[in-house]
Amino acid sequence: MKLKPLADRVVLKMLESEETTKSGIILAGTAKEKPQVAEVLAVGPGGNVDGKDIVMHVKAGEKVITSKYSGTEIKIDGEERIIVRQSDILAIVE
């Protein structure tokens, strides 16, 4: 199934965080923090949202850093995805 986000929404695939520390300690599943780095899968058209003109600054394929607990988590075809507003994206990873 393909998702086409509306307005200023962005569909993200969260990237897995490392399971070991720099010193080689393996982290249990409960000890890991929620990942904040994600890959952009789809971007909405932007436009006029709540009376403000929104220009989309991210593109599909880019890696971004998001707010820690932002967005709506969904499951599509057995895979976890998250839909966020562009304003919940803090930075583009280069």
Secondary structure, DSSP 8 states (H G I E B T S, - for coil): ------TTEEEEEE----SB-TT--B--TTTS----EEEEEEE---EEETTEEE-----TT-EEEE-TT-SEEEEETTEEEEEEEGGGEEEEE-
